[in-house]
Amino acid sequence: MKTLFVLALAALLSTTGFSQEKMESDIDYAYQNAKKGIYWVLSNIPEKKSKIESDLIADNRLYAHVKLTKEVNGVKIVSTGHYQTNKVTISIYRSNDSLKENGYLKQTDEK
């Protein structure tokens, strides 16, 4: 009887661990897609527009939804990564100085 109980408990714990690993993996994929959205929007900062919003779609799948808003002395970026039924949202703020330093904005001579 004890052996049957131990086997049943082991089977229950092993299936629970697998489902947690699957969920963790799905969240990691959504997080990676959100990061791809941030990298995309950083490399596509418009000079004249104060706001952009776009979806990153490939192979008929939505990978990320990104928003960029220009603020005073910087930008706000919100990227939502998608993977199956999971969504992860990352919001970052970058100053104009750090964007210029990292090469995302062109250096302008202000006199």
C-alpha positions in Angstrom: 0.0 0.0 0.0 2.8 2.4 0.8 4.5 1.6 -2.5 1.4 2.5 -4.4 1.0 5.7 -2.5 4.7 6.7 -3.2 4.3 5.9 -6.9 1.1 7.9 -7.1 2.8 10.8 -5.3 5.8 10.7 -7.6 3.6 10.6 -10.7 1.7 13.7 -9.5 4.8 15.6 -8.7 6.4 14.8 -12.0 3.4 16.1 -14.0 3.2 19.3 -12.0 6.9 20.0 -12.6 6.5 19.5 -16.3 3.6 21.9 -16.6 5.6 24.5 -14.6 8.5 24.1 -16.9 6.3 24.5 -20.0 4.7 27.6 -18.6 8.1 29.0 -17.7 9.4 28.3 -21.3 6.3 29.9 -22.8 6.9 33.1 -20.7 10.5 33.1 -21.7 9.5 33.0 -25.4 7.1 35.9 -24.9 9.8 37.9 -23.0 12.3 37.3 -25.9 9.7 38.6 -28.4 9.1 41.7 -26.2 12.9 42.3 -26.3 12.9 42.0 -30.1 10.2 44.6 -30.2 12.3 47.0 -28.1 15.4 46.5 -30.3 13.2 47.1 -33.4 11.7 50.3 -32.2 15.1 51.6 -31.0 16.5 51.2 -34.5 13.4 52.8 -36.0 13.0 56.0 -34.0 11.4 58.6 -36.2 12.9 62.1 -36.5 9.7 64.1 -37.0 6.9 62.0 -35.4 6.3 62.1 -31.7 4.6 58.7 -31.5 4.6 55.4 -33.3 2.8 52.2 -32.8 3.4 49.0 -34.7 3.0 45.2 -34.7 5.8 42.9 -35.5 4.3 40.0 -37.5 6.1 37.2 -39.3 4.7 33.9 -40.6 1.1 35.0 -39.8 2.0 35.2 -36.1 2.1 38.3 -33.9 5.4 38.5 -32.1 5.3 41.9 -30.5 3.2 45.1 -30.3 5.4 48.2 -29.7 4.7 51.8 -28.9 7.2 54.6 -28.8 6.3 58.0 -27.4 8.7 61.0 -27.4 8.8 62.7 -24.0 10.7 65.7 -22.8 14.4 64.9 -23.2 13.8 61.2 -24.0 11.5 58.4 -25.2 9.2 55.9 -23.6 9.0 52.5 -25.2 6.4 49.9 -24.3 6.7 46.5 -26.0 4.3 43.6 -25.5 5.7 40.2 -26.5 3.3 37.4 -27.5 3.7 33.7 -27.5 0.7 31.4 -27.9 -1.7 32.7 -25.1 1.0 34.4 -23.1 1.9 38.1 -23.1 4.8 39.9 -21.4 5.0 43.7 -21.4 8.3 45.7 -20.9 8.3 49.4 -20.5 11.5 51.4 -20.7 12.6 55.0 -20.7 15.7 56.3 -22.4 17.1 59.8 -22.3 18.1 61.5 -25.5 21.7 61.6 -24.2 21.9 57.8 -23.8 20.2 57.3 -27.2 22.9 59.5 -28.8 25.6 57.8 -26.9 24.5 54.4 -28.0 24.0 55.5 -31.6 20.2 55.3 -31.8 19.9 59.1 -32.4 22.0 61.2 -34.8 24.4 63.7 -33.2 23.2 67.3 -34.0 25.3 70.4 -33.7 23.3 72.8 -31.6 24.6 76.4 -31.6 
